[in-house]
Amino acid sequence: MEKEELLLSLKYGQQTAAGALMSKKLILTILAAAVFGLFFIQSNLLALDDASSLECDGGTVSQGDSEDSVRDKCGDPQKVTQEDADSPIIWFYNFGPSEFVSYVSFTNGIVQRIQMGGYGD
């Protein structure tokens, strides 16, 4: 009887070790997929989406509007950037945590592009 019990424990012990190895591989696969998914989702959250217009308290901003018109409709931007003399001027609006941040790009003083980011501060 002792021999049979020893053989059974060895047999099931090997199966348990194989099962543990399989479980470790499965856990690592799931973990890798989760990390990849978080990275993919995070990078998409940082991307800007093109918008056809921007709604402000003073009216709707669209492509073709002038800087003065945008300022009248939305107020002064929180930030103004320009990479170099040949790139567009970009106005940044942050209307708070319940609204998307907005980027309005101007070329020669005229709105060329409106983009939305994530929620503001």
Chimera marker file (.cmm) of the C-alpha trace (Angstrom):
<marker_set name="trace">
<marker id="1" x="0.000" y="0.000" z="0.000" r="1" g="1" b="0" radius="0.5"/>
<marker id="2" x="2.799" y="2.402" z="0.790" r="1" g="1" b="0" radius="0.5"/>
<marker id="3" x="4.283" y="1.900" z="-2.665" r="1" g="1" b="0" radius="0.5"/>
<marker id="4" x="0.994" y="2.705" z="-4.380" r="1" g="1" b="0" radius="0.5"/>
<marker id="5" x="0.497" y="5.807" z="-2.237" r="1" g="1" b="0" radius="0.5"/>
<marker id="6" x="4.030" y="6.955" z="-3.047" r="1" g="1" b="0" radius="0.5"/>
<marker id="7" x="3.460" y="6.400" z="-6.778" r="1" g="1" b="0" radius="0.5"/>
<marker id="8" x="0.118" y="8.243" z="-6.655" r="1" g="1" b="0" radius="0.5"/>
<marker id="9" x="1.635" y="11.185" z="-4.757" r="1" g="1" b="0" radius="0.5"/>
<marker id="10" x="4.500" y="11.390" z="-7.276" r="1" g="1" b="0" radius="0.5"/>
<marker id="11" x="2.044" y="11.213" z="-10.172" r="1" g="1" b="0" radius="0.5"/>
<marker id="12" x="-0.256" y="13.920" z="-8.771" r="1" g="1" b="0" radius="0.5"/>
<marker id="13" x="2.716" y="15.975" z="-7.590" r="1" g="1" b="0" radius="0.5"/>
<marker id="14" x="4.005" y="16.145" z="-11.157" r="1" g="1" b="0" radius="0.5"/>
<marker id="15" x="0.584" y="17.146" z="-12.414" r="1" g="1" b="0" radius="0.5"/>
<marker id="16" x="0.356" y="19.818" z="-9.722" r="1" g="1" b="0" radius="0.5"/>
<marker id="17" x="3.775" y="21.192" z="-10.698" r="1" g="1" b="0" radius="0.5"/>
<marker id="18" x="2.750" y="21.254" z="-14.357" r="1" g="1" b="0" radius="0.5"/>
<marker id="19" x="-0.494" y="22.977" z="-13.415" r="1" g="1" b="0" radius="0.5"/>
<marker id="20" x="1.378" y="25.562" z="-11.361" r="1" g="1" b="0" radius="0.5"/>
<marker id="21" x="3.702" y="26.251" z="-14.304" r="1" g="1" b="0" radius="0.5"/>
<marker id="22" x="0.690" y="26.618" z="-16.597" r="1" g="1" b="0" radius="0.5"/>
<marker id="23" x="-0.961" y="28.962" z="-14.093" r="1" g="1" b="0" radius="0.5"/>
<marker id="24" x="2.189" y="31.123" z="-13.948" r="1" g="1" b="0" radius="0.5"/>
<marker id="25" x="2.279" y="31.329" z="-17.748" r="1" g="1" b="0" radius="0.5"/>
<marker id="26" x="-1.399" y="32.262" z="-17.838" r="1" g="1" b="0" radius="0.5"/>
<marker id="27" x="-0.946" y="34.928" z="-15.183" r="1" g="1" b="0" radius="0.5"/>
<marker id="28" x="2.050" y="36.407" z="-17.021" r="1" g="1" b="0" radius="0.5"/>
<marker id="29" x="0.106" y="36.433" z="-20.291" r="1" g="1" b="0" radius="0.5"/>
<marker id="30" x="-2.845" y="38.191" z="-18.674" r="1" g="1" b="0" radius="0.5"/>
<marker id="31" x="-0.522" y="40.680" z="-16.966" r="1" g="1" b="0" radius="0.5"/>
<marker id="32" x="1.290" y="41.433" z="-20.243" r="1" g="1" b="0" radius="0.5"/>
<marker id="33" x="-2.042" y="41.954" z="-22.022" r="1" g="1" b="0" radius="0.5"/>
<marker id="34" x="-3.229" y="44.295" z="-19.262" r="1" g="1" b="0" radius="0.5"/>
<marker id="35" x="-0.038" y="46.376" z="-19.395" r="1" g="1" b="0" radius="0.5"/>
<marker id="36" x="-0.261" y="46.586" z="-23.182" r="1" g="1" b="0" radius="0.5"/>
<marker id="37" x="-3.932" y="47.544" z="-22.952" r="1" g="1" b="0" radius="0.5"/>
<marker id="38" x="-3.229" y="50.301" z="-20.441" r="1" g="1" b="0" radius="0.5"/>
<marker id="39" x="-0.429" y="51.668" z="-22.607" r="1" g="1" b="0" radius="0.5"/>
<marker id="40" x="-2.644" y="51.594" z="-25.699" r="1" g="1" b="0" radius="0.5"/>
<marker id="41" x="-5.560" y="53.230" z="-23.907" r="1" g="1" b="0" radius="0.5"/>
<marker id="42" x="-3.290" y="55.846" z="-22.308" r="1" g="1" b="0" radius="0.5"/>
<marker id="43" x="-1.760" y="56.830" z="-25.664" r="1" g="1" b="0" radius="0.5"/>
<marker id="44" x="-5.226" y="57.200" z="-27.186" r="1" g="1" b="0" radius="0.5"/>
<marker id="45" x="-6.360" y="59.418" z="-24.332" r="1" g="1" b="0" radius="0.5"/>
<marker id="46" x="-3.508" y="61.776" z="-25.063" r="1" g="1" b="0" radius="0.5"/>
<marker id="47" x="-4.429" y="62.081" z="-28.731" r="1" g="1" b="0" radius="0.5"/>
<marker id="48" x="-6.304" y="65.148" z="-29.939" r="1" g="1" b="0" radius="0.5"/>
<marker id="49" x="-9.515" y="64.864" z="-31.926" r="1" g="1" b="0" radius="0.5"/>
<marker id="50" x="-10.430" y="67.275" z="-34.711" r="1" g="1" b="0" radius="0.5"/>
<marker id="51" x="-13.644" y="69.203" z="-34.150" r="1" g="1" b="0" radius="0.5"/>
<marker id="52" x="-15.741" y="71.191" z="-36.612" r="1" g="1" b="0" radius="0.5"/>
<marker id="53" x="-16.522" y="73.904" z="-34.068" r="1" g="1" b="0" radius="0.5"/>
<marker id="54" x="-16.033" y="75.098" z="-30.503" r="1" g="1" b="0" radius="0.5"/>
<marker id="55" x="-18.940" y="76.225" z="-28.332" r="1" g="1" b="0" radius="0.5"/>
<marker id="56" x="-18.137" y="79.156" z="-26.035" r="1" g="1" b="0" radius="0.5"/>
<marker id="57" x="-20.317" y="81.411" z="-23.883" r="1" g="1" b="0" radius="0.5"/>
<marker id="58" x="-20.130" y="84.146" z="-26.541" r="1" g="1" b="0" radius="0.5"/>
<marker id="59" x="-20.927" y="81.949" z="-29.542" r="1" g="1" b="0" radius="0.5"/>
<marker id="60" x="-19.658" y="79.195" z="-31.816" r="1" g="1" b="0" radius="0.5"/>
<marker id="61" x="-16.108" y="79.258" z="-33.204" r="1" g="1" b="0" radius="0.5"/>
<marker id="62" x="-15.586" y="77.679" z="-36.649" r="1" g="1" b="0" radius="0.5"/>
<marker id="63" x="-12.875" y="77.446" z="-39.272" r="1" g="1" b="0" radius="0.5"/>
<marker id="64" x="-12.461" y="80.791" z="-41.010" r="1" g="1" b="0" radius="0.5"/>
<marker id="65" x="-13.142" y="82.895" z="-37.891" r="1" g="1" b="0" radius="0.5"/>
<marker id="66" x="-10.647" y="85.645" z="-37.050" r="1" g="1" b="0" radius="0.5"/>
<marker id="67" x="-8.592" y="85.889" z="-33.857" r="1" g="1" b="0" radius="0.5"/>
<marker id="68" x="-10.725" y="88.855" z="-32.743" r="1" g="1" b="0" radius="0.5"/>
<marker id="69" x="-13.919" y="86.872" z="-33.318" r="1" g="1" b="0" radius="0.5"/>
<marker id="70" x="-12.586" y="83.923" z="-31.282" r="1" g="1" b="0" radius="0.5"/>
<marker id="71" x="-11.501" y="86.251" z="-28.477" r="1" g="1" b="0" radius="0.5"/>
<marker id="72" x="-14.963" y="87.881" z="-28.461" r="1" g="1" b="0" radius="0.5"/>
<marker id="73" x="-16.688" y="84.471" z="-28.272" r="1" g="1" b="0" radius="0.5"/>
<marker id="74" x="-14.346" y="82.578" z="-25.925" r="1" g="1" b="0" radius="0.5"/>
<marker id="75" x="-12.286" y="85.216" z="-24.130" r="1" g="1" b="0" radius="0.5"/>
<marker id="76" x="-8.524" y="85.262" z="-23.840" r="1" g="1" b="0" radius="0.5"/>
<marker id="77" x="-6.802" y="81.868" z="-24.173" r="1" g="1" b="0" radius="0.5"/>
<marker id="78" x="-5.017" y="80.403" z="-21.153" r="1" g="1" b="0" radius="0.5"/>
<marker id="79" x="-1.938" y="79.731" z="-23.276" r="1" g="1" b="0" radius="0.5"/>
<marker id="80" x="-0.615" y="80.701" z="-26.716" r="1" g="1" b="0" radius="0.5"/>
<marker id="81" x="2.128" y="78.676" z="-28.457" r="1" g="1" b="0" radius="0.5"/>
<marker id="82" x="3.950" y="78.623" z="-31.770" r="1" g="1" b="0" radius="0.5"/>
<marker id="83" x="6.757" y="76.171" z="-32.569" r="1" g="1" b="0" radius="0.5"/>
<marker id="84" x="8.456" y="78.404" z="-35.139" r="1" g="1" b="0" radius="0.5"/>
<marker id="85" x="7.674" y="81.276" z="-37.500" r="1" g="1" b="0" radius="0.5"/>
<marker id="86" x="6.274" y="78.914" z="-40.158" r="1" g="1" b="0" radius="0.5"/>
<marker id="87" x="3.962" y="76.943" z="-37.863" r="1" g="1" b="0" radius="0.5"/>
<marker id="88" x="0.430" y="77.977" z="-36.849" r="1" g="1" b="0" radius="0.5"/>
<marker id="89" x="-0.280" y="79.909" z="-33.660" r="1" g="1" b="0" radius="0.5"/>
<marker id="90" x="-2.217" y="77.690" z="-31.233" r="1" g="1" b="0" radius="0.5"/>
<marker id="91" x="-4.563" y="79.043" z="-28.579" r="1" g="1" b="0" radius="0.5"/>
<marker id="92" x="-5.312" y="76.740" z="-25.635" r="1" g="1" b="0" radius="0.5"/>
<marker id="93" x="-8.612" y="76.920" z="-23.745" r="1" g="1" b="0" radius="0.5"/>
<marker id="94" x="-9.323" y="75.051" z="-20.516" r="1" g="1" b="0" radius="0.5"/>
<marker id="95" x="-12.934" y="75.520" z="-19.429" r="1" g="1" b="0" radius="0.5"/>
<marker id="96" x="-12.710" y="73.254" z="-16.367" r="1" g="1" b="0" radius="0.5"/>
<marker id="97" x="-13.027" y="69.575" z="-15.384" r="1" g="1" b="0" radius="0.5"/>
<marker id="98" x="-16.441" y="69.047" z="-16.974" r="1" g="1" b="0" radius="0.5"/>
<marker id="99" x="-15.322" y="70.269" z="-20.417" r="1" g="1" b="0" radius="0.5"/>
<marker id="100" x="-12.729" y="69.125" z="-22.949" r="1" g="1" b="0" radius="0.5"/>
<marker id="101" x="-9.653" y="71.302" z="-23.407" r="1" g="1" b="0" radius="0.5"/>
<marker id="102" x="-9.605" y="73.019" z="-26.798" r="1" g="1" b="0" radius="0.5"/>
<marker id="103" x="-6.806" y="73.940" z="-29.174" r="1" g="1" b="0" radius="0.5"/>
<marker id="104" x="-7.548" y="76.534" z="-31.848" r="1" g="1" b="0" radius="0.5"/>
<marker id="105" x="-4.906" y="76.835" z="-34.601" r="1" g="1" b="0" radius="0.5"/>
<marker id="106" x="-4.534" y="80.091" z="-36.537" r="1" g="1" b="0" radius="0.5"/>
<marker id="107" x="-2.711" y="80.807" z="-39.780" r="1" g="1" b="0" radius="0.5"/>
<marker id="108" x="-2.499" y="84.483" z="-40.748" r="1" g="1" b="0" radius="0.5"/>
<marker id="109" x="-5.003" y="85.311" z="-37.999" r="1" g="1" b="0" radius="0.5"/>
<marker id="110" x="-7.686" y="82.903" z="-39.272" r="1" g="1" b="0" radius="0.5"/>
<marker id="111" x="-8.881" y="79.661" z="-37.605" r="1" g="1" b="0" radius="0.5"/>
<marker id="112" x="-7.548" y="76.709" z="-39.603" r="1" g="1" b="0" radius="0.5"/>
<marker id="113" x="-8.136" y="73.860" z="-37.154" r="1" g="1" b="0" radius="0.5"/>
<marker id="114" x="-9.983" y="73.135" z="-33.919" r="1" g="1" b="0" radius="0.5"/>
<marker id="115" x="-8.972" y="70.172" z="-31.771" r="1" g="1" b="0" radius="0.5"/>
<marker id="116" x="-10.223" y="68.725" z="-28.499" r="1" g="1" b="0" radius="0.5"/>
<marker id="117" x="-8.171" y="66.957" z="-25.862" r="1" g="1" b="0" radius="0.5"/>
<marker id="118" x="-9.102" y="65.343" z="-22.561" r="1" g="1" b="0" radius="0.5"/>
<marker id="119" x="-11.044" y="66.929" z="-19.728" r="1" g="1" b="0" radius="0.5"/>
<marker id="120" x="-9.635" y="70.144" z="-18.294" r="1" g="1" b="0" radius="0.5"/>
<marker id="121" x="-8.541" y="71.039" z="-14.783" r="1" g="1" b="0" radius="0.5"/>
<link id1="1" id2="2" r="1" g="1" b="0" radius="0.2"/>
<link id1="2" id2="3" r="1" g="1" b="0" radius="0.2"/>
<link id1="3" id2="4" r="1" g="1" b="0" radius="0.2"/>
<link id1="4" id2="5" r="1" g="1" b="0" radius="0.2"/>
<link id1="5" id2="6" r="1" g="1" b="0" radius="0.2"/>
<link id1="6" id2="7" r="1" g="1" b="0" radius="0.2"/>
<link id1="7" id2="8" r="1" g="1" b="0" radius="0.2"/>
<link id1="8" id2="9" r="1" g="1" b="0" radius="0.2"/>
<link id1="9" id2="10" r="1" g="1" b="0" radius="0.2"/>
<link id1="10" id2="11" r="1" g="1" b="0" radius="0.2"/>
<link id1="11" id2="12" r="1" g="1" b="0" radius="0.2"/>
<link id1="12" id2="13" r="1" g="1" b="0" radius="0.2"/>
<link id1="13" id2="14" r="1" g="1" b="0" radius="0.2"/>
<link id1="14" id2="15" r="1" g="1" b="0" radius="0.2"/>
<link id1="15" id2="16" r="1" g="1" b="0" radius="0.2"/>
<link id1="16" id2="17" r="1" g="1" b="0" radius="0.2"/>
<link id1="17" id2="18" r="1" g="1" b="0" radius="0.2"/>
<link id1="18" id2="19" r="1" g="1" b="0" radius="0.2"/>
<link id1="19" id2="20" r="1" g="1" b="0" radius="0.2"/>
<link id1="20" id2="21" r="1" g="1" b="0" radius="0.2"/>
<link id1="21" id2="22" r="1" g="1" b="0" radius="0.2"/>
<link id1="22" id2="23" r="1" g="1" b="0" radius="0.2"/>
<link id1="23" id2="24" r="1" g="1" b="0" radius="0.2"/>
<link id1="24" id2="25" r="1" g="1" b="0" radius="0.2"/>
<link id1="25" id2="26" r="1" g="1" b="0" radius="0.2"/>
<link id1="26" id2="27" r="1" g="1" b="0" radius="0.2"/>
<link id1="27" id2="28" r="1" g="1" b="0" radius="0.2"/>
<link id1="28" id2="29" r="1" g="1" b="0" radius="0.2"/>
<link id1="29" id2="30" r="1" g="1" b="0" radius="0.2"/>
<link id1="30" id2="31" r="1" g="1" b="0" radius="0.2"/>
<link id1="31" id2="32" r="1" g="1" b="0" radius="0.2"/>
<link id1="32" id2="33" r="1" g="1" b="0" radius="0.2"/>
<link id1="33" id2="34" r="1" g="1" b="0" radius="0.2"/>
<link id1="34" id2="35" r="1" g="1" b="0" radius="0.2"/>
<link id1="35" id2="36" r="1" g="1" b="0" radius="0.2"/>
<link id1="36" id2="37" r="1" g="1" b="0" radius="0.2"/>
<link id1="37" id2="38" r="1" g="1" b="0" radius="0.2"/>
<link id1="38" id2="39" r="1" g="1" b="0" radius="0.2"/>
<link id1="39" id2="40" r="1" g="1" b="0" radius="0.2"/>
<link id1="40" id2="41" r="1" g="1" b="0" radius="0.2"/>
<link id1="41" id2="42" r="1" g="1" b="0" radius="0.2"/>
<link id1="42" id2="43" r="1" g="1" b="0" radius="0.2"/>
<link id1="43" id2="44" r="1" g="1" b="0" radius="0.2"/>
<link id1="44" id2="45" r="1" g="1" b="0" radius="0.2"/>
<link id1="45" id2="46" r="1" g="1" b="0" radius="0.2"/>
<link id1="46" id2="47" r="1" g="1" b="0" radius="0.2"/>
<link id1="47" id2="48" r="1" g="1" b="0" radius="0.2"/>
<link id1="48" id2="49" r="1" g="1" b="0" radius="0.2"/>
<link id1="49" id2="50" r="1" g="1" b="0" radius="0.2"/>
<link id1="50" id2="51" r="1" g="1" b="0" radius="0.2"/>
<link id1="51" id2="52" r="1" g="1" b="0" radius="0.2"/>
<link id1="52" id2="53" r="1" g="1" b="0" radius="0.2"/>
<link id1="53" id2="54" r="1" g="1" b="0" radius="0.2"/>
<link id1="54" id2="55" r="1" g="1" b="0" radius="0.2"/>
<link id1="55" id2="56" r="1" g="1" b="0" radius="0.2"/>
<link id1="56" id2="57" r="1" g="1" b="0" radius="0.2"/>
<link id1="57" id2="58" r="1" g="1" b="0" radius="0.2"/>
<link id1="58" id2="59" r="1" g="1" b="0" radius="0.2"/>
<link id1="59" id2="60" r="1" g="1" b="0" radius="0.2"/>
<link id1="60" id2="61" r="1" g="1" b="0" radius="0.2"/>
<link id1="61" id2="62" r="1" g="1" b="0" radius="0.2"/>
<link id1="62" id2="63" r="1" g="1" b="0" radius="0.2"/>
<link id1="63" id2="64" r="1" g="1" b="0" radius="0.2"/>
<link id1="64" id2="65" r="1" g="1" b="0" radius="0.2"/>
<link id1="65" id2="66" r="1" g="1" b="0" radius="0.2"/>
<link id1="66" id2="67" r="1" g="1" b="0" radius="0.2"/>
<link id1="67" id2="68" r="1" g="1" b="0" radius="0.2"/>
<link id1="68" id2="69" r="1" g="1" b="0" radius="0.2"/>
<link id1="69" id2="70" r="1" g="1" b="0" radius="0.2"/>
<link id1="70" id2="71" r="1" g="1" b="0" radius="0.2"/>
<link id1="71" id2="72" r="1" g="1" b="0" radius="0.2"/>
<link id1="72" id2="73" r="1" g="1" b="0" radius="0.2"/>
<link id1="73" id2="74" r="1" g="1" b="0" radius="0.2"/>
<link id1="74" id2="75" r="1" g="1" b="0" radius="0.2"/>
<link id1="75" id2="76" r="1" g="1" b="0" radius="0.2"/>
<link id1="76" id2="77" r="1" g="1" b="0" radius="0.2"/>
<link id1="77" id2="78" r="1" g="1" b="0" radius="0.2"/>
<link id1="78" id2="79" r="1" g="1" b="0" radius="0.2"/>
<link id1="79" id2="80" r="1" g="1" b="0" radius="0.2"/>
<link id1="80" id2="81" r="1" g="1" b="0" radius="0.2"/>
<link id1="81" id2="82" r="1" g="1" b="0" radius="0.2"/>
<link id1="82" id2="83" r="1" g="1" b="0" radius="0.2"/>
<link id1="83" id2="84" r="1" g="1" b="0" radius="0.2"/>
<link id1="84" id2="85" r="1" g="1" b="0" radius="0.2"/>
<link id1="85" id2="86" r="1" g="1" b="0" radius="0.2"/>
<link id1="86" id2="87" r="1" g="1" b="0" radius="0.2"/>
<link id1="87" id2="88" r="1" g="1" b="0" radius="0.2"/>
<link id1="88" id2="89" r="1" g="1" b="0" radius="0.2"/>
<link id1="89" id2="90" r="1" g="1" b="0" radius="0.2"/>
<link id1="90" id2="91" r="1" g="1" b="0" radius="0.2"/>
<link id1="91" id2="92" r="1" g="1" b="0" radius="0.2"/>
<link id1="92" id2="93" r="1" g="1" b="0" radius="0.2"/>
<link id1="93" id2="94" r="1" g="1" b="0" radius="0.2"/>
<link id1="94" id2="95" r="1" g="1" b="0" radius="0.2"/>
<link id1="95" id2="96" r="1" g="1" b="0" radius="0.2"/>
<link id1="96" id2="97" r="1" g="1" b="0" radius="0.2"/>
<link id1="97" id2="98" r="1" g="1" b="0" radius="0.2"/>
<link id1="98" id2="99" r="1" g="1" b="0" radius="0.2"/>
<link id1="99" id2="100" r="1" g="1" b="0" radius="0.2"/>
<link id1="100" id2="101" r="1" g="1" b="0" radius="0.2"/>
<link id1="101" id2="102" r="1" g="1" b="0" radius="0.2"/>
<link id1="102" id2="103" r="1" g="1" b="0" radius="0.2"/>
<link id1="103" id2="104" r="1" g="1" b="0" radius="0.2"/>
<link id1="104" id2="105" r="1" g="1" b="0" radius="0.2"/>
<link id1="105" id2="106" r="1" g="1" b="0" radius="0.2"/>
<link id1="106" id2="107" r="1" g="1" b="0" radius="0.2"/>
<link id1="107" id2="108" r="1" g="1" b="0" radius="0.2"/>
<link id1="108" id2="109" r="1" g="1" b="0" radius="0.2"/>
<link id1="109" id2="110" r="1" g="1" b="0" radius="0.2"/>
<link id1="110" id2="111" r="1" g="1" b="0" radius="0.2"/>
<link id1="111" id2="112" r="1" g="1" b="0" radius="0.2"/>
<link id1="112" id2="113" r="1" g="1" b="0" radius="0.2"/>
<link id1="113" id2="114" r="1" g="1" b="0" radius="0.2"/>
<link id1="114" id2="115" r="1" g="1" b="0" radius="0.2"/>
<link id1="115" id2="116" r="1" g="1" b="0" radius="0.2"/>
<link id1="116" id2="117" r="1" g="1" b="0" radius="0.2"/>
<link id1="117" id2="118" r="1" g="1" b="0" radius="0.2"/>
<link id1="118" id2="119" r="1" g="1" b="0" radius="0.2"/>
<link id1="119" id2="120" r="1" g="1" b="0" radius="0.2"/>
<link id1="120" id2="121" r="1" g="1" b="0" radius="0.2"/>
</marker_set>
